[in-house]
Amino acid sequence: MNPASEAELQAWVDGKLDLARQADVASYLKNHPGEGERLRAYRQQNIALRALYGPVLEESIPRNMLRTRNLSAGCGRCAAMRSAWRCWFPA
């Protein structure tokens, strides 16, 4: 098993780690309980932040901000999404 990089650990926290590496990272965390606690705390923080601010991501961007950022016509990503906020603040 290759040691887990910080980027892989953060991907694990975010639930975006490649399936091929998940078992390796789980084994790493089992052998490094301090790291496991740190990352579980990050996961709990993510859950709390999404619960608190998640609804804001579904709001439309105010018109004055669209003009400021020159997004009034929308971008390709915004057109495909329910909320243009996600272009600025991806999940």
Secondary structure, DSSP 4 states (H G I P E B T S, - for coil): -PPPPHHHHHHHHHT---HHHHHHHHHHHHH-HHHHHHHHHHHHHHHHHHHHHHHHHTSPPPHHHHHHHT-TT--HHHHTSS-THHHHS--
